[in-house]
Amino acid sequence: AGPQMLTTIIKVAEKAAEEEEDTVCESAIRIVEVSVEVFPTVFEKIAPALFELYNGDLDSRLKIRLLKVILAAGKNVRGSAAALDFAPELERLATAAGSADQAKFAVRALAAVVPEDDPSVKQVVSKLVAKKALNGSSSRLLATLKALREVATSFPDKFAPHAAKVRTFVIDEVVHADELIRSTDS
């Protein structure tokens, strides 16, 4: 599974996405994912093509599959230029634009590709614990909570200073709101 072959497979995935052949696109991405799991250093050579595919017109499920490719490369590419190129997009998905599952996998992928002291980690944590994100009426509340769960697991030292705030929010806003809804439904 050399870099040229994987780049060709990525191009097949792009073409399939353009033609709305999601099954073909997903299969091609899965081949790349397995190849990167077995040969993680190949990620460096195919990262630009992956980034281009990621920024293309893919549905949420396929974008999650591409995040799993980054996870497959994991610690073998941590801190590399190719891996760090994904950090701003991972931060955006975790904090502002991704679905709940995209936010979760974005934090996992971020943990795989950047060192814990990378500024993007601090930015993600700060944005996720901000008043705007921890808001019971936020349309991104589920995504925020899933991302925070991954932050707590992947970056416990970065999460620890905010744990009490998150716990209080979950108890006061989420649990009590759920209890209120259940009591009015009865």
N, C-alpha and C positions, 0 to 999 in steps of 0.2 A: 504494500500500500504506500507507494511513493507519493511525494508531494504533487507531482504533475497529474497522477491518476486521481488523487483526491480533489485537486483543483477542477479537473474535468467533471468529477461527480458533483461538485458544488455547482458548476455551470448547468448540469442536468437538473439539479434542484431548482435553480433560478428559472430555467426555461419552463419547468413543470409548474412552478408557482405562477408564472405569467399566464400560462394556459389553464390555470385553475385545476391542475391535476394534483390535488393534495396528497393522494396516496403515493404517487411516484415521488413527489417532493419529500414527503416524510421518510420514505424508504431510502432515498439518497442521503438525507441528513443522518439517518440511523447508521448507514454504512460509514460515513465520516466519523460519527461518534464512536463506533466500535474501533475503528482504525486508530483514532486518537487515544483511546483507552489502552490499546496495545503498544502504540508507538507515540507517546506523548510529545516527543521532541519535534514531530512533524507539524505540530500546531503552529510553531513559529513561521513556517513557510506557507501555511494555508490561511493564517489569520486574516490577511487583507481580503481574501475572497470570501471568507466567512462573514466578515464585517459588512462587506458589500451586500451579501445575501441577506443578512440580518436587517439591514436598512431598507431592503426591498419591500414589496407588497406581500407580506406573509400574515396569516391569521395568528391569533394568540397561541394556539396549540403548537404551531410550527416554530414560533419564536421561543417557546419554552423548550422545545427539542434542541434548538441551537444553544440555548443557555446550558443545556446538559452536555453539549460538546465542550463548552468552556470548562465545565466541572470535570469532565473526563480528562482534560489536559492537566487540570489541577495544579498541585504544588510543583510539578515538573517545569512549569512555565512561570511560576510566581515571580513577579517583579520584572519580567521581561518587557521589552518595548511593545511587542505584539499583544501581550496580556493587558498591559496598562492602557492600550488604546481602547479597550472595552470599558474601562472603569467609569468614564462619564456617562455612558449609556446605562450601565448597571446601576449607577447612582440614581439616574432619572427614573428608571423602572421601579426601583425600590421605594422612591419617595414621592413621585409626582405623576407618573403616567401609566404604570403597569397595572394589569389586573392583579387580583390577590395572589394567584399562583405565579405570575411573572415577578411580582415583588419578592415572593419567597425565594424563587430560584435565582433572582438577581443578587440577593444578599448571599446566598450560598456560593454563587459564581464569584462574587466580589471577594469572599473569604478565600476562595481557591487561588485567585490570581494576584491579589495585592498583599503586601506585608501588613500586619496589624497596625503598624505605626504610619501607614499611608494616610495622607490628609483626606482622601475620599471616605475612609471609614468614619472619621470624626464628623464629616459633613453629613453622611447618611444618618448617623445616630442623632445628631443635632436636629436634623429635619424631621426625623420620625418622632422625637419627643417634644417637638414644638407644640405650642398651644393650638395652632392651626391643624396639625395632624391628629393630635389627641383631642378630638372633638366628637362628641356623640352624634352630631348631625352631619358629619363629614361623609361624603359619598365614597371616600377612600378608606373608611374606618377598617373594614376587613383586611384590605391590602396592608394598611399600616400595622395592624396587630400581627398579621402573618410575618411581615418583615421584621418586626420587633422580636418575635419569637426566634427567628433565625439569627438576629443580632445577638440575643442573649446566649444562644448556643455557640455561635461562631466567634464572637468577640466579647466574652464575659467581662473582661476588665473594662472595656469601653461602655458596656451596658450597666455595670454595677452602680455607678453614681446616679443613674436614672431609675433604678429598679423600684424604689419606693413611690416615685411619681407615677410610673406606669401601673403599679399594683393598685394604688389609690384610684386612678382613673378607671381601671377595669372593674374594681369593686363598686365604686360610686356610680359610674355611668353605665357600664355594660350589664353587670349583674343585676343592679337595682332596676334598670330599665326592663330587663327580661322578666324579673319578678313582677313588675307593675303590669306588663303586658299579659302575663299568665293569670294574674289575679283579676284583670278586667275581662278576660276570655271566659272565666269560670261562671 
